[in-house]
C-alpha cells in the first residue's frame, strides 16, 4: 500500500494548531492551579476570607499594604508572592520550551503562534483588569501573578509584563543572522533555550531564594509599592541561569565557544535582572540574551 506524504502547508498548520493548544492548556490549567495554590497559602497564614478576597481584587480602593505587612509580616507575604508567581513562571516557561523542542521543532511556528496567543492573552488581561471576581477570569489570570507587595500596582505590574511577546522579536533577528552563521542549522533550535531558560529558571529562582533567605536591601526601580531585591537573590539568578545552559551544551556535546556563550548569557541575565525596572524583565532579559547569542555567532563565525 502506497503512502502519500502530507502537504507541507498542512504540516505547518497542524503544528501551529498543536502549539496553540499547548498555550491554551497553559492558560486554562497552570494559571488556575497556581492561583488556587496562592489562595491556599493565604489560608495557611490564617488570613480571613474577606482579606483574601481583597488581595485577589483589583485593589483600586480599600487596600492598605502597610496593614498587611504589619499584621502578617513582610517575609511571609514575600514568600507567598515569590512561590505563586515564580512557580507559575517556571512551569509555563518549561512547558513552552518542551513543546517547542520535542513536538514543534520549528522556531518560526512557535514565534508566530506565540505572538497571536499573547495578543489574545493581553486582551483577556485588559478585559478583566478591573474585575473583583475571585473565581472568575480575573482571579484565574491575576490570582497567582499579582504580587501582594506590589500593593495597588499589583495588576499593573503583571499587565506590563504580559507584553513579553515583544521579547520574541530577537528570534526574528536570530533567524536572519544565525542560519548563515551556524555550523549546523539544527543548532537554531537550541537558541530559544539559551535565550529563555535564564528567565524561566534563573530569574524565578532568584526571586524564590532571595525571598525566603535573602535580605531585601537593594532598592530598585519598578512597578510596585515595594521595590527591593537581595544580593542572595541576584547570585541565585546567575547560578540558576548558568546551570541549565551548561546542561544544554553538555548534553548536545557542543564545542567550547558555546560554554563561553553560556557564561556570558548568565552574566547578561544577572545584570539586566538587577538594573531593569521590575515588570520589564520578560522583555529586557531575552533581548539581552539574544544580543549575546548574535555576538558569538557573528564573532566566532560558524560556531
C-alpha positions as CSV (number, residue, x, y, z in Angstrom):
1,X,0.0,0.0,0.0
2,X,1.5,3.3,-1.1
3,X,1.6,6.1,1.4
4,X,1.4,9.7,0.3
5,X,3.2,12.4,2.3
6,X,1.1,15.2,3.7
7,X,1.5,18.6,2.1
8,X,4.0,20.8,3.8
9,X,1.4,23.5,4.3
10,X,-0.8,21.1,6.2
11,X,2.1,20.1,8.5
12,X,2.7,23.7,9.3
13,X,-1.0,24.2,10.1
14,X,-1.1,21.0,12.1
15,X,2.0,22.0,14.2
16,X,0.7,25.5,14.6
17,X,-2.6,24.2,16.0
18,X,-0.8,21.9,18.4
19,X,1.4,24.7,19.7
20,X,-1.6,27.0,20.1
21,X,-3.5,24.3,22.0
22,X,-0.5,23.8,24.3
23,X,-0.6,27.5,25.1
24,X,-4.3,27.4,25.8
25,X,-3.7,24.5,28.2
26,X,-1.1,26.7,29.9
27,X,-3.7,29.4,30.5
28,X,-6.6,27.1,31.4
29,X,-4.7,24.7,33.7
30,X,-1.5,26.1,35.0
31,X,-2.8,29.6,35.8
32,X,-5.9,28.3,37.8
33,X,-3.8,25.7,39.7
34,X,-1.2,28.3,40.8
35,X,-4.0,30.8,41.7
36,X,-5.5,28.1,43.9
37,X,-2.1,27.4,45.4
38,X,-1.7,31.1,46.3
39,X,-5.3,31.1,47.8
40,X,-4.3,28.1,49.9
41,X,-1.1,29.7,51.1
42,X,-3.1,32.7,52.2
43,X,-5.4,30.4,54.1
44,X,-2.4,28.7,55.7
45,X,-1.4,32.1,57.1
46,X,-4.8,32.3,58.6
47,X,-5.7,35.3,56.5
48,X,-9.5,35.7,56.7
49,X,-11.7,35.3,53.7
50,X,-12.5,39.0,53.4
51,X,-8.8,39.9,53.3
52,X,-8.0,37.1,50.8
53,X,-10.7,38.5,48.5
54,X,-9.2,41.9,48.9
55,X,-5.8,40.5,47.9
56,X,-7.3,38.9,44.8
57,X,-9.3,42.1,44.0
58,X,-8.2,44.9,41.6
59,X,-7.1,46.9,44.7
60,X,-8.3,50.2,43.4
61,X,-9.8,51.0,46.8
62,X,-9.6,50.0,50.5
63,X,-6.2,48.2,50.0
64,X,-3.6,49.2,52.6
65,X,-0.4,47.3,52.0
66,X,1.1,48.6,55.3
67,X,-1.8,46.9,57.2
68,X,-1.0,43.5,55.6
69,X,2.8,43.9,56.1
70,X,2.4,44.9,59.8
71,X,-0.2,42.2,60.5
72,X,1.3,39.2,58.7
73,X,4.9,40.1,58.2
74,X,6.8,41.3,55.1
75,X,8.7,38.0,54.7
76,X,5.6,35.8,54.8
77,X,4.0,37.9,52.1
78,X,7.2,37.8,50.1
79,X,7.2,34.0,50.2
80,X,3.5,33.8,49.1
81,X,4.3,36.2,46.2
82,X,7.5,34.5,45.2
83,X,6.3,30.9,45.3
84,X,3.0,31.5,43.5
85,X,4.2,33.8,40.7
86,X,7.6,32.3,40.0
87,X,6.5,28.6,40.2
88,X,4.0,29.6,37.5
89,X,6.9,31.2,35.6
90,X,8.9,28.0,35.8
91,X,6.1,25.7,34.8
92,X,4.9,27.8,31.8
93,X,8.4,28.5,30.6
94,X,9.5,24.9,30.7
95,X,6.2,23.8,29.2
96,X,6.7,26.1,26.2
97,X,10.3,25.0,25.6
98,X,9.4,21.4,26.0
99,X,6.6,21.6,23.4
100,X,8.9,23.6,21.0
101,X,11.9,21.2,21.3
102,X,10.0,17.9,21.5
103,X,6.9,18.4,19.3
104,X,7.0,21.5,17.1
105,X,10.8,21.8,16.4
106,X,10.3,25.0,14.4
107,X,11.1,28.4,15.9
108,X,9.2,30.3,13.2
109,X,5.9,28.4,14.0
110,X,6.5,28.9,17.7
111,X,7.1,32.7,17.2
112,X,4.0,33.3,15.1
113,X,1.7,31.3,17.3
114,X,3.0,32.8,20.5
115,X,2.5,36.3,19.2
116,X,-1.1,35.5,18.3
117,X,-1.7,33.9,21.6
118,X,0.0,36.7,23.6
119,X,-2.2,39.3,21.9
120,X,-5.2,37.3,22.9
121,X,-3.8,36.9,26.4
122,X,-3.2,40.7,26.7
123,X,-6.8,41.3,25.7
124,X,-8.0,38.9,28.4
125,X,-5.8,40.7,30.9
126,X,-7.2,44.0,29.8
127,X,-10.9,42.9,29.8
128,X,-10.6,41.5,33.4
129,X,-8.3,44.3,34.7
130,X,-11.0,45.9,36.9
131,X,-12.9,42.8,37.9
132,X,-13.1,41.6,41.5
133,X,-14.4,38.1,40.9
134,X,-12.1,35.9,42.8
135,X,-13.1,32.7,40.9
136,X,-13.7,34.4,37.6
137,X,-11.3,35.3,34.7
138,X,-9.6,37.9,36.8
139,X,-9.0,35.6,39.7
140,X,-7.5,33.0,37.3
141,X,-5.1,35.1,35.4
142,X,-4.2,37.7,38.1
143,X,-4.5,35.5,41.1
144,X,-1.1,33.9,41.1
145,X,0.7,36.7,39.2
146,X,-0.4,39.8,41.0
147,X,2.1,40.3,43.9
148,X,0.7,41.3,47.3
149,X,3.7,43.5,48.0
150,X,3.2,45.5,44.8
151,X,0.1,46.8,46.5
152,X,-2.2,48.9,44.4
153,X,0.1,48.4,41.4
154,X,-0.1,44.6,41.5
155,X,-2.2,44.2,38.4
156,X,-0.4,47.0,36.6
157,X,2.9,45.2,37.1
158,X,1.7,41.9,35.6
159,X,-0.2,43.7,32.8
160,X,3.0,45.4,31.7
161,X,4.9,42.1,31.9
162,X,2.3,40.5,29.6
163,X,3.7,42.5,26.7
164,X,6.5,39.9,26.9
165,X,5.5,38.7,23.4
166,X,7.7,41.6,22.2
167,X,10.6,39.7,23.6
168,X,10.2,37.2,20.9
169,X,11.4,39.8,18.4
170,X,15.0,38.7,19.0
171,X,14.1,35.3,17.5
172,X,13.5,37.1,14.2
173,X,17.0,38.6,14.3
174,X,18.5,35.2,15.1
175,X,16.7,33.6,12.2
176,X,18.2,36.2,9.8
177,X,21.8,36.0,11.1
178,X,22.1,32.5,12.5
179,X,21.1,30.5,9.5
180,X,24.2,31.7,7.7
181,X,26.4,31.9,10.8
182,X,25.8,28.5,12.4
183,X,27.9,25.5,11.5
184,X,24.8,23.4,11.7
185,X,21.3,24.9,11.1
186,X,19.8,22.4,13.5
187,X,21.6,24.4,16.3
188,X,19.0,27.1,15.6
189,X,16.5,25.1,17.8
190,X,18.9,25.4,20.7
191,X,18.9,29.2,20.7
192,X,15.4,29.7,22.2
193,X,16.5,27.6,25.2
194,X,19.7,29.7,25.6
195,X,17.6,32.9,25.4
196,X,14.6,31.9,27.6
197,X,15.9,29.3,30.1
198,X,17.7,32.1,32.2
199,X,14.4,34.0,32.6
200,X,12.4,30.7,33.1
201,X,14.7,29.2,35.7
202,X,17.3,31.8,36.8
203,X,15.0,34.8,37.2
204,X,12.4,32.6,39.0
205,X,14.9,31.0,41.4
206,X,16.4,34.5,42.1
207,X,13.1,35.7,43.5
208,X,12.2,32.5,45.3
209,X,15.6,32.0,47.0
210,X,16.0,35.7,47.6
211,X,12.5,35.9,49.0
212,X,12.9,33.1,51.5
213,X,16.5,33.5,52.6
214,X,17.7,36.9,51.3
215,X,17.7,40.3,52.9
216,X,15.9,42.7,50.8
217,X,18.2,45.7,51.0
218,X,18.8,46.6,47.3
219,X,16.4,49.3,46.2
220,X,15.5,49.1,42.6
221,X,13.1,50.8,40.2
222,X,9.9,49.1,39.2
223,X,6.1,49.0,39.2
224,X,5.1,48.3,42.8
225,X,4.8,49.9,46.2
226,X,7.8,47.9,47.4
227,X,10.8,47.6,45.1
228,X,13.7,45.8,46.7
229,X,16.0,42.8,45.9
230,X,18.7,40.9,47.7
231,X,22.3,40.0,47.0
232,X,21.5,36.3,47.5
233,X,18.7,36.6,45.0
234,X,21.0,38.2,42.5
235,X,23.6,35.4,43.0
236,X,20.8,32.8,42.6
237,X,19.8,34.4,39.2
238,X,23.4,33.8,38.0
239,X,23.6,30.2,39.2
240,X,20.1,29.4,38.2
241,X,20.8,30.7,34.7
242,X,24.2,29.2,34.2
243,X,23.5,25.6,35.3
244,X,20.6,24.9,32.9
245,X,22.5,26.5,30.0
246,X,25.6,24.3,30.7
247,X,23.4,21.2,30.8
248,X,22.0,22.1,27.3
249,X,25.6,22.5,26.0
250,X,26.8,19.3,27.7
251,X,24.0,17.0,26.5
252,X,24.4,18.3,23.0
253,X,28.2,17.9,23.0
254,X,28.8,21.4,21.8
255,X,32.3,23.0,21.5
256,X,34.0,25.3,23.9
257,X,32.6,28.5,22.3
258,X,29.1,27.5,23.5
259,X,30.3,27.1,27.0
260,X,31.7,30.6,26.9
261,X,28.5,31.9,25.4
262,X,26.5,30.3,28.3
263,X,28.7,32.1,30.9
264,X,28.2,35.4,29.0
265,X,24.4,34.9,28.8
266,X,24.3,34.1,32.6
267,X,26.2,37.3,33.3
268,X,23.9,39.3,31.0
269,X,20.8,37.9,32.6
270,X,22.1,38.7,36.1
271,X,23.0,42.3,35.2
272,X,19.7,43.0,33.3
273,X,17.6,41.4,36.1
274,X,19.3,43.7,38.6
275,X,19.1,47.0,36.7
276,X,15.9,46.7,34.5
277,X,12.8,48.1,36.1
278,X,10.6,45.5,37.8
279,X,7.9,44.3,35.4
280,X,10.1,44.7,32.3
281,X,12.2,41.5,32.8
282,X,10.2,39.5,30.3
283,X,11.4,41.8,27.5
284,X,14.8,43.0,28.7
285,X,16.4,39.7,29.6
286,X,15.5,37.8,26.4
287,X,16.6,40.8,24.3
288,X,20.0,41.0,26.1
289,X,20.5,37.2,25.8
290,X,19.7,37.3,22.1
291,X,22.2,40.0,21.6
292,X,24.8,37.9,23.3
293,X,24.0,34.9,21.0
294,X,24.2,37.2,18.0
295,X,27.6,38.5,19.1
296,X,29.0,34.9,19.4
297,X,27.5,33.7,16.2
298,X,29.0,36.7,14.3
299,X,32.2,36.9,16.3
300,X,33.2,33.3,16.2
301,X,31.8,32.6,12.7
302,X,30.1,29.2,12.4
303,X,30.2,28.0,16.0
